[in-house]
Amino acid sequence: MPVTGDSKVIDTILKRRSVREFTDSPVSEENVNKILNAGRWAPSGLNNQPWRFIVVRDPETIRKLSECTHYSNIVAGAPLLISVFLDTEHSYSRTKDVQAIGASIQNMLLACCELDLGAVWLGEILNQNEKVNSILKCPLKMELMAVLAIGTPVPRERTSTRKALSELVFEEKYGQKWEE
């Protein structure tokens, strides 16, 4: 049963689900720009904004990218892909930059949810990063971080569970040790 929050932002966070099946409906240019804008407004160390995005809509390019992952049916079925990269020439701290890119990706996923679009964050495709970079003609300075598959979701119920907070959160107490 979904939990409701105290605000629209919290409600969006709690209702977001990974969507892996899409209709053939294209994603409007306006919505693509809203999604990308949400991604660029993520926090980053020193405000260096190390992310770069490649928007992919061409069916032939989508087909080629679908061959780079075990989740080919998800990629091939999406009308829109956003490939997310770390611009290594604008990196100042790899850990902080990768964290910032994660925040950027989450912003885009939440924007999709708010726009009634479905999306899924694909990471397994990183195993074929050189092939992806070749297909997208990326310079060597671009390091693939993820591909987002985006579209209008095929209507069906999507559920998810989470561990209880009591399993994840510990209060600070002097001398307390983590349970193994």
Contact map, one row per residue, 1 for C-alpha under 8 A:
111000000000000000000000000000000000000000000000000000000000000000000000000000000000000000000000000000000000000000000000000000000000000000000000000000000000000000000000000000000000
111100000000011000000000000000000000000000000000000000000000000000000000000000000000000000000000000000000000000000000000000000000000000000000000000000000000000000000000000000000000
111110000000010000000000000000000000000000000000000000000000000000000000000000000000000000000000000000000000000000000000000000000000000000000000000000000000000000000000000000000000
011111000110010000000000000000000000000000000000000000000000000000000000000000000000000000000000000000000000000000000000000000000000000000000000000000000000000000000000000000000000
001111110110010000000000000000000000000000000000000000000000000000000000000000000000000000000000000000000000000000000000000000000000000000000000000000000000000000000000000000000000
000111110110000000000000000000000000000000000000000000000000000000000000000000000000000000000000000000000000000000000000000000000000000000000000000000000000000000000000000000000000
000011111110000000000000000000000000000000000000000000000000000000000000000000000000000000000000000000000000000000000000000000000000000000000000000000000000000000000000000000000000
000011111111000000000000000000000000000000000000000000000000000000000000000000000000000000000000000000000000000000000000000000000000000000000000000000000000000000000000000000000000
000000111111100000000000000000000000000000000000000000000000000000000000000000000000000000000000000000000000000000000000000000000000000000000000000000000000000000000000000000000000
000111111111110000000000000000000000000000000000000000000000000000000000000000000000000000000000000000000000000000000000000000000000000000000000000000000000000000000000000000000000
000111111111111000000000000000000000000000000000000000000000000000000000000000000000000000000000000000000000000000000000000000000000000000000000000000000000000000000000000000000000
000000011111111100000000000000000000000000000000000000000000000000000000000000000000000000000000000000000000010011000000000000000000000000000000000000000000000000000000000000000000
000000001111111100000000000000000000000000000000000000000000000000000000000000000000000000000000000000000000010000000000000000000000000000000000000000000000000000000000000000000000
011110000111111100000000000000000000000000000000000000000000000000000000000000000000000000000000000000000000000000000000000000000000000000000000000000000000000000000000000000000000
010000000011111110000000000000000000000000000000000000000000000000000000000000000000000000000000000000000000000010000000000000000000000000000000000000000000000000000000000000000000
000000000001111111000000000000000000000000000000000000000000000000000000000000000000000000000000000000000000110010000000000000000000000000000000000000000000000000000000000000000000
000000000000001111100000000000000000000000000000000000000000000000000000000000000000000000000000000000000000000000000110000000000000000000000000000000000000011100000000000000000000
000000000000000111110000000000000000000000000000000000000000000000000000000000000000000000000000000000000000000000000111100000000000000000000000000000000000000000000000000000000000
000000000000000011111100000000000000000000000000000000000000000000000000000000000000000000000000000000000000000000000111000000000000000000000000000000001000000000000000000000000000
000000000000000001111100000000000000000000000000000000000000000000000000010000000000000000000000000000000000000000000111000000000000000000000000000010001000000000000000000000000000
000000000000000000111110000000000000000000000000000000000000000000000000010011000000000000000000000000000000000000000000000000000000000000000000000000001100000000000000000000000000
000000000000000000111111000000000000000000000000000000000000000000000000000011100000000000000000000000000000000000000100000000000000000000000000000001111100000000000000000000000000
000000000000000000001111100000000000000000000000000000000000000000000000000011000000000000000000000000000000000000000000000000000000000000000000000000111100000000000000000000000000
000000000000000000000111110000000000000000000000000000000000000000000000000011100000000000000000000000000000000000000000000000000000000000000000000000110000000000000000000000000000
000000000000000000000011111000000000000000000000000000000000000000000000000000100000000000000000000000000000000000000000000000000000000000000000000000110000000000000000000000000000
000000000000000000000001111100000000000000000000000000000000000000000000000000110000000000000000000000000000000000000000000000000000000000000000000000110000000000000000000000000000
000000000000000000000000111110110000000000000000000000000000000000000000000000110000000000000000000000000000000000000000000000000000000000000000000000110000000000000000000000000000
000000000000000000000000011111110000000000000000000000000000000000000000000000000000000000000000000000000000000000000000000000000000000000000000000000000000000000000000000000000000
000000000000000000000000001111111000000000000000000000000000000000000000000000000000000000000000000000000000000000000000000000000000000000000000000000000000000000000000000000000000
000000000000000000000000000111111100000000000000000000000000000000000000000000000000000000000000000000000000000000000000000000000000000000000000000000000000000000000000000000000000
000000000000000000000000001111111110000000000000000000000000000000000000000000000000000000000000000000000000000000100000000000000000000000000000000000000000000000000000000000000000
000000000000000000000000001111111111000000000000000000000000000000000000000000000000000000000000000000000000000000000000000000000000000000000000000000000000000000000000000000000000
000000000000000000000000000011111111100000000000000000000000000000000000000000000000000000000000000000000000000000000000000000000000000000000000000000000000000000000000000000000000
000000000000000000000000000001111111110000000000000000000000000000000000000000000000000000000000000000000000001000000000000000000000000000000000000000000000000000000000000000000000
000000000000000000000000000000111111111000000000000000000000000000000000000000000000000000000000000000000011101100000000000000000000000000000000000000000000000000000000000000000000
000000000000000000000000000000011111111100000000000010000000000000000000000000000000000000000000000000000001000000000000000000000000000000000000000000000000000000000000000000000000
000000000000000000000000000000001111111110000000000000000000000000000000000000000000000000000000000000000000000000000000000000000000000000000000000000000000000000000000000000000000
000000000000000000000000000000000111111111000000000000000000000000000000000000000000000000000000000000010011001000000000000000000000000000000000000000000000000000000000000000000000
000000000000000000000000000000000011111111000000000000000000000000000000000000000000000000000000000000111111000000000000000000000000000000000000000000000000000000000000000000000000
000000000000000000000000000000000001111111000000101000000000000000000000000000000000000000000000000000010000000000000000000000000000000000000000000000000000000000000000000000000000
000000000000000000000000000000000000111111100000000000000000000000000000000000000000000000000000000000010000000000000000000000000000000000000000000000000000000000000000000000000000
000000000000000000000000000000000000011111110000000000000000000000000000000000000000000000000000000110110010000000000000000000000000000000000000000000000000000000000000000000000000
000000000000000000000000000000000000000011111010100000000000000000000000000000000000000000000000000100110000000000000000000000000000000000000000000000000000000000000000000000000000
000000000000000000000000000000000000000001111111110000000000000000000000000000000000000000000001101110000000000000000000000000000000000000000000000000000000000000000000000000000000
000000000000000000000000000000000000000000111111100000000000000000000000000000000000000000000001100100000000000000000000000000000000000000000000000000000000000000000000000000000000
000000000000000000000000000000000000000000011111000000000000000000000000000000000000000000000000000000000000000000000000000000000000000000000000000000000000000000000000000000000000
000000000000000000000000000000000000000000111111100000000000000000000000000000000000000000000000000000000000000000000000000000000000000000000000000000000000000000000000000000000000
000000000000000000000000000000000000000000011111110000000000000000000000000000000000000001110000000000000000000000000000000000000000000000000000000000000000000000000000000000000000
000000000000000000000000000000000000000100111011111000000000000000000000000000000000000000000000000100000000000000000000000000000000000000000000000000000000000000000000000000000000
000000000000000000000000000000000000000000010001111100000000000000000000000000000000011101100000100110000000000000000000000000000000000000000000000000000000000000000000000000000000
000000000000000000000000000000000000000100000000111110000000000000000000000000000001111000000000000010010000000000000000000000000000000000000000000000000000000000000000000000000000
000000000000000000000000000000000000000000000000011111000000000000000000000000000001111000000000000000000000000000000000000000000000000000000000000000000000000000000000000000000000
000000000000000000000000000000000001000000000000001111100000000000000000000000000111100000000000000000000000000000000000000000000000000000000000000000000000000000000000000000000000
000000000000000000000000000000000000000000000000000111110000000000000000000000000111000000000000000000000000000000000000000000000000000000000000000000000000000000000000000000000000
000000000000000000000000000000000000000000000000000011111000000000000000000000011110000000000000000000000000000000000000000000000000000000000000000000000000000000000000000000000000
000000000000000000000000000000000000000000000000000001111100110000000000000000011110000000000000000000000000000000000000000000000000000000000000000000000000000000000000000000000000
000000000000000000000000000000000000000000000000000000111110110000000000000000111000000000000000000000000000000000000000000000000000000000000000000000000000000000000000000000000000
000000000000000000000000000000000000000000000000000000011111110000000000000000000000000000000000000000000000000000000000000000000000000000000000000000000000000000000000000000000000
000000000000000000000000000000000000000000000000000000001111111000000000000000100000000000000000000000000000000000000000000000000000000000000000000000000000000000000000000000000000
000000000000000000000000000000000000000000000000000000000111111100000000000000000000000000000000000000000000000000000000000000000000000000000000000000000000000000000000000000000000
000000000000000000000000000000000000000000000000000000011111111110000000000000000000000000000000000000000000000000000000000000000000001000000000000000000000000000000000000000000000
000000000000000000000000000000000000000000000000000000011111111111000000001100001000000000000000000000000000000000000000000000000000000000000000000000000000000000000000000000000000
000000000000000000000000000000000000000000000000000000000011111111100000001100000000000000000000000000000000000000000000000000000000000000000000000000000000000000000000000000000000
000000000000000000000000000000000000000000000000000000000001111111110000000000000000000000000000000000000000000000000000000000000000001000000000000000000000000000000000000000000000
000000000000000000000000000000000000000000000000000000000000111111111001001100000000000000000000000000000000000000000000000000000001001000000000000000000000000000000000000000000000
000000000000000000000000000000000000000000000000000000000000011111111011111100000000000000000000000000000000000000000000000000000000000000000000000000000000000000000000000000000000
000000000000000000000000000000000000000000000000000000000000001111111101000000000000000000000000000000000000000000000000000000000000000000000000000000000000000000000000000000000000
000000000000000000000000000000000000000000000000000000000000000111111101000000000000000000000000000000000000000000000000000010010011000000000000000000000000000000000000000000000000
000000000000000000000000000000000000000000000000000000000000000011111111000000000000000000000000000000000000000000000000000110110000000000000000000000000000000000000000000000000000
000000000000000000000000000000000000000000000000000000000000000000111111000000000000000000000000000000000000000000000000000110000000000000000000000000000000000000000000000000000000
000000000000000000000000000000000000000000000000000000000000000001001111111000000000000000000000000000000000000000000000000000000000000000000000000000000000000000000000000000000000
000000000000000000000000000000000000000000000000000000000000000011111111111100000000000000000000000000000000000000000000000000000000000000000000000000000000000000000000000000000000
000000000000000000000000000000000000000000000000000000000000000001000011111110000000000000000000000000000000000000000000000000000000000000000000000000000000000000000000000000000000
000000000000000000011000000000000000000000000000000000000000000001000011111111000000000000000000000000000000000000000000000000000000000000000000000010000000000000000000000000000000
000000000000000000000000000000000000000000000000000000000000011011000011111111001000000000000000000000000000000000000000000000000000000000000000000010000000000000000000000000000000
000000000000000000000000000000000000000000000000000000000000011011000001111111000000000000000000000000000000000000000000000000000000000000000000000000000000000000000000000000000000
000000000000000000001111000000000000000000000000000000000000000000000000111111100000000000000000000000000000000000000000000000000000000000000000000000000000000000000000000000000000
000000000000000000001111000000000000000000000000000000000000000000000000011111111000000000000000000000000000000000000000000000000000000000000000000011100000000000000000000000000000
000000000000000000000101111000000000000000000000000000001010000000000000000011111000000000000000000000000000000000000000000000000000000000000000000011100000000000000000000000000000
000000000000000000000000011000000000000000000000000000111000000000000000000001111100000000000000000000000000000000000000000000000000000000000000000011100000000000000000000000000000
000000000000000000000000000000000000000000000000000000111000010000000000001001111110000000000000000000000000000000000000000000000000000000000000001111000000000000000000000000000000
000000000000000000000000000000000000000000000000000011110000000000000000000000011111000000000000000000000000000000000000000000000000000000000000001111000000000000000000000000000000
000000000000000000000000000000000000000000000000000011110000000000000000000000001111100000000000000000000000000000000000000000000000000000000001111100000000000000000000000000000000
000000000000000000000000000000000000000000000000001111000000000000000000000000000111110000000000000010001000000000000000000000000000000000000001111100000000000000000000000000000000
000000000000000000000000000000000000000000000000001110000000000000000000000000000011111000000000000000000000000000000000000000000000000000000111110000000000000000000000000000000000
000000000000000000000000000000000000000000000000011100000000000000000000000000000001111100100000110010000000000000000000000000000000000000000111100000000000000000000000000000000000
000000000000000000000000000000000000000000000000011100000000000000000000000000000000111111100000000000000000000000000000000000000000000000001110000000000000000000000000000000000000
000000000000000000000000000000000000000000000000010000000000000000000000000000000000011111100000000000000000000000000000000000000000000000001110000000000000000000000000000000000000
000000000000000000000000000000000000000000000000000000000000000000000000000000000000001111100000000000000000000000000000000000000000000000001000000000000000000000000000000000000000
000000000000000000000000000000000000000000000001010000000000000000000000000000000000001111110000000000000000000000000000000000000000000000000000000000000000000000000000000000000000
000000000000000000000000000000000000000000000001010000000000000000000000000000000000011111111100100000000000000000000000000000000000000000000000000000000000000000000000000000000000
000000000000000000000000000000000000000000000001000000000000000000000000000000000000000001111100100000000000000000000000000000000000000000000000000000000000000000000000000000000000
000000000000000000000000000000000000000000000000000000000000000000000000000000000000000000111111100000000000000000000000000000000000000000000000000000000000000000000000000000000000
000000000000000000000000000000000000000000000000000000000000000000000000000000000000000000111111110000000000000000000000000000000000000000000000000000000000000000000000000000000000
000000000000000000000000000000000000000000000000000000000000000000000000000000000000000000001111111000000000000000000000000000000000000000000000000000000000000000000000000000000000
000000000000000000000000000000000000000000011000000000000000000000000000000000000000000000001111111100000000000000000000000000000000000000000000000000000000000000000000000000000000
000000000000000000000000000000000000000000011000010000000000000000000000000000000000010000111111111110000000000000000000000000000000000000000000000000000000000000000000000000000000
000000000000000000000000000000000000000000000000000000000000000000000000000000000000010000000111111111000000000000000000000000000000000000000000000000000000000000000000000000000000
000000000000000000000000000000000000000000010000000000000000000000000000000000000000000000000011111111100000000000000000000000000000000000000000000000000000000000000000000000000000
000000000000000000000000000000000000000001111000110000000000000000000000000000000000000000000001111111110000000000000000000000000000000000000000000000000000000000000000000000000000
000000000000000000000000000000000000000001010000011000000000000000000000000000000001010000000000111111111000000000000000000000000000000000000000100000000000000000000000000000000000
000000000000000000000000000000000000000000000000000000000000000000000000000000000000000000000000011111111100000000000000000000000000000000000000000000000000000000000000000000000000
000000000000000000000000000000000000001001100000000000000000000000000000000000000000000000000000001111111110000000000000000000000000000000000000000000000000000000000000000000000000
000000000000000000000000000000000000011111100000001000000000000000000000000000000000000000000000000111111111000000000000000000000000000000000000000000000000000000000000000000000000
000000000000000000000000000000000000001000000000000000000000000000000000000000000001000000000000000011111111100000000000100000000000000000000000000000000000000000000000000000000000
000000000000000000000000000000000000001000000000000000000000000000000000000000000000000000000000000001111111110000000000000000000000000000000000000000000000000000000000000000000000
000000000000000000000000000000000010011001000000000000000000000000000000000000000000000000000000000000111111111000000000000000000000000000000000000000000000000000000000000000000000
000000000000000000000000000000000011011000000000000000000000000000000000000000000000000000000000000000011111111100000000000000000000000000000000000000000000000000000000000000000000
000000000000000100000000000000000010000000000000000000000000000000000000000000000000000000000000000000001111111110000011100000000000000000000000000000000000000000000000000000000000
000000000001100100000000000000000000000000000000000000000000000000000000000000000000000000000000000000000111111111000000000000000000000000000000000000000000000000000000000000000000
000000000000000000000000000000000110010000000000000000000000000000000000000000000000000000000000000000000011111111100000000000000000000000000000000000000000000000000000000000000000
000000000000000000000000000000000010000000000000000000000000000000000000000000000000000000000000000000000001111111111110000000000000000000000000000001000000000000000000000000000000
000000000001001100000000000000000000000000000000000000000000000000000000000000000000000000000000000000000000111111111110000000000000000000000000000000000000000000000000000000000000
000000000001000000000000000000000000000000000000000000000000000000000000000000000000000000000000000000000000011111111000000000000000000000000000000000000000000000000000000000000000
000000000000000000000000000000100000000000000000000000000000000000000000000000000000000000000000000000000000001111111000000000000000000000000000000000000000000000000000000000000000
000000000000000000000000000000000000000000000000000000000000000000000000000000000000000000000000000000000000000111111100000000000000000000000000000000010000000000000000000000000000
000000000000000000000000000000000000000000000000000000000000000000000000000000000000000000000000000000000000000111111110000000000000000000000000000001111000000000000000000000000000
000000000000000011110100000000000000000000000000000000000000000000000000000000000000000000000000000000000000000110011111000000000000000000000000000001111000000000000000000000000000
000000000000000011110000000000000000000000000000000000000000000000000000000000000000000000000000000000000000100110001111100000000000000000000000000111100000000000000000000000000000
000000000000000001110000000000000000000000000000000000000000000000000000000000000000000000000000000000000000100000000111110000000000000000000000000111000000000000000000000000000000
000000000000000001000000000000000000000000000000000000000000000000000000000000000000000000000000000000001000100000000011111000000000000000000000011110000000000000000000000000000000
000000000000000000000000000000000000000000000000000000000000000000000000000000000000000000000000000000000000000000000001111110000000000000000000011110000000000000000000000000000000
000000000000000000000000000000000000000000000000000000000000000000000000000000000000000000000000000000000000000000000000111111000000000000000000111000000000000000000000000000000000
000000000000000000000000000000000000000000000000000000000000000000001100000000000000000000000000000000000000000000000000011111100000000000000000000000000000000000000000000000000000
000000000000000000000000000000000000000000000000000000000000000000011100000000000000000000000000000000000000000000000000011111111000000000000000011000000000000000000000000000000000
000000000000000000000000000000000000000000000000000000000000000000000000000000000000000000000000000000000000000000000000001111111000000000000001110000000000000000000000000000000000
000000000000000000000000000000000000000000000000000000000000000000001000000000000000000000000000000000000000000000000000000111111000000000000000000000000000000000000000000000000000
000000000000000000000000000000000000000000000000000000000000000000011000000000000000000000000000000000000000000000000000000011111111000000000000000000000000000000000000000000000000
000000000000000000000000000000000000000000000000000000000000000000000000000000000000000000000000000000000000000000000000000011111111100000000011000000000000000000000000000000000000
000000000000000000000000000000000000000000000000000000000000000000000000000000000000000000000000000000000000000000000000000000011111110000000000000000000000000000000000000000000000
000000000000000000000000000000000000000000000000000000000000000000010000000000000000000000000000000000000000000000000000000000011111111000000000000000000000000000000000000000000000
000000000000000000000000000000000000000000000000000000000000000010010000000000000000000000000000000000000000000000000000000000011111111100000000000000000000000000000000000000000000
000000000000000000000000000000000000000000000000000000000000000000000000000000000000000000000000000000000000000000000000000000001111111111100001000000000000000000000000000000000000
000000000000000000000000000000000000000000000000000000000000000000000000000000000000000000000000000000000000000000000000000000000111111111000000000000000000000000000000000000000000
000000000000000000000000000000000000000000000000000000000000100110000000000000000000000000000000000000000000000000000000000000000011111110000000000000000000000000000000000000000000
000000000000000000000000000000000000000000000000000000000000000000000000000000000000000000000000000000000000000000000000000000000001111111000000000000000000000000000000000000000000
000000000000000000000000000000000000000000000000000000000000000000000000000000000000000000000000000000000000000000000000000000000000111111100000000000000000000000000000000000000000
000000000000000000000000000000000000000000000000000000000000000000000000000000000000000000000000000000000000000000000000000000000000110111110100000000000000000000000000000000000000
000000000000000000000000000000000000000000000000000000000000000000000000000000000000000000000000000000000000000000000000000000000000100011111100000000000000000000000000000000000000
000000000000000000000000000000000000000000000000000000000000000000000000000000000000000000000000000000000000000000000000000000000000000001111110000000000000000000000000000000000000
000000000000000000000000000000000000000000000000000000000000000000000000000000000000001110000000000000000000000000000000000000000000000000111110000000000000000000000000000000000000
000000000000000000000000000000000000000000000000000000000000000000000000000000000000111100000000000000000000000000000000000000000000000001111111000000000000000000000000000000000000
000000000000000000000000000000000000000000000000000000000000000000000000000000000000111100000000000000000000000000000000000000001000000000011111100000000000000000000000000000000000
000000000000000000000000000000000000000000000000000000000000000000000000000000000011110000000000000000000000000000000000000001001000100000000111110000000000000000000000000000000000
000000000000000000000000000000000000000000000000000000000000000000000000000000000011110000000000000010000000000000000000001001000000000000000011111000000000000000000000000000000000
000000000000000000000000000000000000000000000000000000000000000000000000000000000011100000000000000000000000000000000000111011000000000000000001111100000000000000000000000000000000
000000000000000000000000000000000000000000000000000000000000000000000000000000001111000000000000000000000000000000000000111010000000000000000000111110000000000000000000000000000000
000000000000000000000000000000000000000000000000000000000000000000000000000000001111000000000000000000000000000000000011110000000000000000000000011111000000000000000000000000000000
000000000000000000010000000000000000000000000000000000000000000000000000011001111100000000000000000000000000000000000011110000000000000000000000001111100000000000000000000000000000
000000000000000000000100000000000000000000000000000000000000000000000000000001111100000000000000000000000000000100001111000000000000000000000000000111110000000000000000000000000000
000000000000000000000111111000000000000000000000000000000000000000000000000001110000000000000000000000000000000000001110000000000000000000000000000011111000000000000000000000000000
000000000000000000000111111000000000000000000000000000000000000000000000000000000000000000000000000000000000000000011100000000000000000000000000000001111100000000000000000000000000
000000000000000000111110000000000000000000000000000000000000000000000000000000000000000000000000000000000000000000001100000000000000000000000000000000111110000000000000000000000000
000000000000000000001110000000000000000000000000000000000000000000000000000000000000000000000000000000000000000000000000000000000000000000000000000000011111000000000000000000000000
000000000000000000000000000000000000000000000000000000000000000000000000000000000000000000000000000000000000000000000000000000000000000000000000000000001111100000000000000000000000
000000000000000000000000000000000000000000000000000000000000000000000000000000000000000000000000000000000000000000000000000000000000000000000000000000000111110000000000000000000000
000000000000000000000000000000000000000000000000000000000000000000000000000000000000000000000000000000000000000000000000000000000000000000000000000000000011111000000000000000000000
000000000000000010000000000000000000000000000000000000000000000000000000000000000000000000000000000000000000000000000000000000000000000000000000000000000001111100000000000000000000
000000000000000010000000000000000000000000000000000000000000000000000000000000000000000000000000000000000000000000000000000000000000000000000000000000000000111110000000000000000000
000000000000000010000000000000000000000000000000000000000000000000000000000000000000000000000000000000000000000000000000000000000000000000000000000000000000011111000000000000000000
000000000000000000000000000000000000000000000000000000000000000000000000000000000000000000000000000000000000000000000000000000000000000000000000000000000000001111100000000000000000
000000000000000000000000000000000000000000000000000000000000000000000000000000000000000000000000000000000000000000000000000000000000000000000000000000000000000111110000000000000000
000000000000000000000000000000000000000000000000000000000000000000000000000000000000000000000000000000000000000000000000000000000000000000000000000000000000000011111011000000000000
000000000000000000000000000000000000000000000000000000000000000000000000000000000000000000000000000000000000000000000000000000000000000000000000000000000000000001111111000000000000
000000000000000000000000000000000000000000000000000000000000000000000000000000000000000000000000000000000000000000000000000000000000000000000000000000000000000000111111100000000000
000000000000000000000000000000000000000000000000000000000000000000000000000000000000000000000000000000000000000000000000000000000000000000000000000000000000000000011111110000000000
000000000000000000000000000000000000000000000000000000000000000000000000000000000000000000000000000000000000000000000000000000000000000000000000000000000000000000111111100000000000
000000000000000000000000000000000000000000000000000000000000000000000000000000000000000000000000000000000000000000000000000000000000000000000000000000000000000000111111110000000000
000000000000000000000000000000000000000000000000000000000000000000000000000000000000000000000000000000000000000000000000000000000000000000000000000000000000000000001111111000000000
000000000000000000000000000000000000000000000000000000000000000000000000000000000000000000000000000000000000000000000000000000000000000000000000000000000000000000000101111100000000
000000000000000000000000000000000000000000000000000000000000000000000000000000000000000000000000000000000000000000000000000000000000000000000000000000000000000000000000111110000000
000000000000000000000000000000000000000000000000000000000000000000000000000000000000000000000000000000000000000000000000000000000000000000000000000000000000000000000000011111010000
000000000000000000000000000000000000000000000000000000000000000000000000000000000000000000000000000000000000000000000000000000000000000000000000000000000000000000000000001111110000
000000000000000000000000000000000000000000000000000000000000000000000000000000000000000000000000000000000000000000000000000000000000000000000000000000000000000000000000000111110000
000000000000000000000000000000000000000000000000000000000000000000000000000000000000000000000000000000000000000000000000000000000000000000000000000000000000000000000000000011111000
000000000000000000000000000000000000000000000000000000000000000000000000000000000000000000000000000000000000000000000000000000000000000000000000000000000000000000000000000111111100
000000000000000000000000000000000000000000000000000000000000000000000000000000000000000000000000000000000000000000000000000000000000000000000000000000000000000000000000000000111110
000000000000000000000000000000000000000000000000000000000000000000000000000000000000000000000000000000000000000000000000000000000000000000000000000000000000000000000000000000011111
000000000000000000000000000000000000000000000000000000000000000000000000000000000000000000000000000000000000000000000000000000000000000000000000000000000000000000000000000000001111
000000000000000000000000000000000000000000000000000000000000000000000000000000000000000000000000000000000000000000000000000000000000000000000000000000000000000000000000000000000111
